[in-house]
Amino acid sequence: MQQASLVRVVMHADNLGAYALGILDPAEARAVRWHLAQCGDCRRQLDELGEAKDVLDRVPLEALLDVPPDGGELL
């Protein structure tokens, strides 16, 4: 993939979010890393996404339910 193509792939916010979650395929992840090495704005955005992910990772799954789980209560 050429560098200009890599930039187009990475410029989509979905790719940066997916990168933060670790769900990109290897080629897409490589493109994001290449872009991050050159783009301070995206590095800052990735840091913010990482912080948000850390907070959300601490939320118990039960807190996301609309109804209590079988035999349980909502938090």
CYANA upper distance limits for C-alpha pairs under 8 A (distance plus 0.5 A):
  1 MET  CA      5 SER  CA      6.78
  1 MET  CA      6 LEU  CA      7.13
  2 GLN  CA      6 LEU  CA      6.84
  3 GLN  CA      7 VAL  CA      6.87
  4 ALA  CA      8 ARG  CA      7.01
  5 SER  CA      9 VAL  CA      6.83
  6 LEU  CA     10 VAL  CA      6.74
  6 LEU  CA     31 ALA  CA      5.84
  6 LEU  CA     32 VAL  CA      8.24
  6 LEU  CA     34 TRP  CA      8.39
  6 LEU  CA     35 HIS  CA      7.96
  7 VAL  CA     11 MET  CA      6.51
  7 VAL  CA     31 ALA  CA      7.95
  7 VAL  CA     35 HIS  CA      6.84
  8 ARG  CA     12 HIS  CA      7.92
  9 VAL  CA     15 ASN  CA      8.01
  9 VAL  CA     28 GLU  CA      8.08
  9 VAL  CA     31 ALA  CA      7.80
  9 VAL  CA     32 VAL  CA      8.49
 10 VAL  CA     15 ASN  CA      6.44
 10 VAL  CA     16 LEU  CA      7.40
 10 VAL  CA     28 GLU  CA      8.33
 10 VAL  CA     31 ALA  CA      6.98
 10 VAL  CA     32 VAL  CA      5.90
 10 VAL  CA     35 HIS  CA      7.20
 11 MET  CA     15 ASN  CA      8.02
 11 MET  CA     16 LEU  CA      8.45
 12 HIS  CA     16 LEU  CA      7.54
 13 ALA  CA     17 GLY  CA      6.76
 14 ASP  CA     18 ALA  CA      6.42
 15 ASN  CA     19 TYR  CA      6.40
 15 ASN  CA     24 LEU  CA      7.94
 15 ASN  CA     28 GLU  CA      8.32
 15 ASN  CA     32 VAL  CA      8.01
 16 LEU  CA     20 ALA  CA      6.74
 16 LEU  CA     32 VAL  CA      7.57
 16 LEU  CA     42 CYS  CA      8.38
 16 LEU  CA     46 LEU  CA      7.20
 17 GLY  CA     21 LEU  CA      6.88
 17 GLY  CA     46 LEU  CA      8.00
 17 GLY  CA     49 LEU  CA      7.32
 18 ALA  CA     22 GLY  CA      6.61
 18 ALA  CA     23 ILE  CA      5.90
 18 ALA  CA     24 LEU  CA      6.40
 19 TYR  CA     23 ILE  CA      6.61
 19 TYR  CA     24 LEU  CA      6.24
 19 TYR  CA     29 ALA  CA      6.82
 19 TYR  CA     32 VAL  CA      7.80
 20 ALA  CA     46 LEU  CA      7.10
 20 ALA  CA     49 LEU  CA      7.09
 20 ALA  CA     50 GLY  CA      6.64
 20 ALA  CA     53 LYS  CA      8.49
 21 LEU  CA     53 LYS  CA      8.25
 24 LEU  CA     28 GLU  CA      6.26
 24 LEU  CA     29 ALA  CA      6.06
 25 ASP  CA     29 ALA  CA      6.63
 26 PRO  CA     30 ARG  CA      6.57
 27 ALA  CA     31 ALA  CA      6.80
 28 GLU  CA     32 VAL  CA      6.77
 29 ALA  CA     33 ARG  CA      6.70
 30 ARG  CA     34 TRP  CA      6.68
 31 ALA  CA     35 HIS  CA      6.75
 32 VAL  CA     36 LEU  CA      6.49
 33 ARG  CA     37 ALA  CA      6.70
 34 TRP  CA     38 GLN  CA      7.55
 35 HIS  CA     39 CYS  CA      6.60
 36 LEU  CA     40 GLY  CA      7.48
 36 LEU  CA     42 CYS  CA      6.64
 36 LEU  CA     43 ARG  CA      6.18
 39 CYS  CA     43 ARG  CA      6.90
 40 GLY  CA     44 ARG  CA      6.69
 41 ASP  CA     45 GLN  CA      6.73
 42 CYS  CA     46 LEU  CA      6.46
 43 ARG  CA     47 ASP  CA      6.72
 44 ARG  CA     48 GLU  CA      6.85
 45 GLN  CA     49 LEU  CA      6.68
 46 LEU  CA     50 GLY  CA      6.56
 47 ASP  CA     51 GLU  CA      6.78
 48 GLU  CA     52 ALA  CA      6.76
 49 LEU  CA     53 LYS  CA      6.58
 50 GLY  CA     54 ASP  CA      6.67
 51 GLU  CA     55 VAL  CA      6.91
 52 ALA  CA     56 LEU  CA      6.68
 53 LYS  CA     57 ASP  CA      6.42
 54 ASP  CA     58 ARG  CA      7.23
 55 VAL  CA     59 VAL  CA      7.57
 59 VAL  CA     63 ALA  CA      7.30
 60 PRO  CA     64 LEU  CA      8.04
 61 LEU  CA     65 LEU  CA      7.74
 62 GLU  CA     68 PRO  CA      8.20
 62 GLU  CA     69 PRO  CA      7.79
 62 GLU  CA     74 LEU  CA      7.28
 62 GLU  CA     75 LEU  CA      7.69
 63 ALA  CA     74 LEU  CA      7.16
 63 ALA  CA     75 LEU  CA      6.46
 65 LEU  CA     69 PRO  CA      8.13
 65 LEU  CA     74 LEU  CA      8.08
 67 VAL  CA     74 LEU  CA      7.40
 68 PRO  CA     72 GLY  CA      6.15
 68 PRO  CA     73 GLU  CA      5.31
 68 PRO  CA     74 LEU  CA      5.38
 69 PRO  CA     73 GLU  CA      7.08
 69 PRO  CA     74 LEU  CA      7.97
